[in-house]
Amino acid sequence: MRPENGNAPVPGVVQRAARHYTVCGLIGEEAYVETFKELHPVVQALLATGFTWGLTALGAATVFLTRTFNRRLLDTMLGFAGGVMIAASFWSLLAPAIEMSTGHALADWFPAVIGFLLGGVALRGIDMVLPHLHLHASLDQAEGLPTAWRRAVLLVLAITLHNIPEGLAIGVAFGAAGADLPSASLAAATALAIGVGIQNFPEGLAVAMPLRGEGMSRLRSFWYGQLSAVVEPVAGVIGAGAVLLARPLLPYALAFAAGAMIFVVVEEVVPESQSNGNQDIATMGAMIGFAVMMTLDVALG
């Protein structure tokens, strides 16, 4: 019954309207999903790596909120990022590579082993050549070829080394899904992109906050922080395009991306997270990161 003032809505009308908007929302979400499925794998990879780049920018945007950060928290987040990368290397890359190699002339393990080692060798080569500076290291500890580049540029290039294999891994995963192989799926590639995006947040923060602490403006600190992930869409498009053009190389490409990611984790992420006396909490962060990525891959993939 409508009240005397005539302004209060009838409960049944409210319920029907709520159901209407809920149904419309679900239909809209399904439409977006179907539209994404119909896109070319290279476009899917570009959008997915654009998402991961955006989360890096979101992490860098914390400089607009504060000038200082808790080192213990940052080490935990770096450990978490390392755990995500380790889990993604196996569940999203190595395991499908081994499965794809089953039943061929070569041993099942051969493409995965060769690709994995080549990925590590390639990142080592880039590490030796590309000038970069690890977090909280002094300028005279810069690695790579000698250069007069500024500290901010060297810090960005250090995180860029992380993002090359991450973008490549996402691109290869979407390319594999686009090749309609039974051991690869769009859901698994999406899970990988979500996992990488989550761990990109602390990477953006890890570049922007130290620069802000050294006196750089908030805007410039943010700019350099998000710039570290600009390579991900490029690597993603290259990875997706390469596996579509050379499908027989797909197991090697997946393992290559895994090897590159493991190199980054062991060479930089883990040592950095444990260099300030926060080994235990950083290790727990890595355990949680691994569990999160494993859950994403198994539940969605």
Secondary structure, DSSP 8 states (H G I E B T S, - for coil): ---TTS-S--HHHHHHHHHHHHHHHHHHHHHHHHHHHHS-HHHHHHHHHHHHHHHHHHHHGGGGT-S---HHHHHHHHHHHHHHHHHHIIIIIIHHHHHHTTTSSS-TTHHHHHHHHHHHHHHHHHHHHS-B--TT--GGG-BSS-----HHHHHHHHHHHHHHHHHHHHHHHHHHHHTT-TT--HHHHHHHHHHHHHHHHHHHHHHHHHHHHTT--HHHHHHHHHHTTTHHHHHHHHHHHHHHH-GGGHHHHHHHHHHHHHHHIIIIIHHHHTSSS-HHHHHHHHHHHHHHHHHHHHHH-
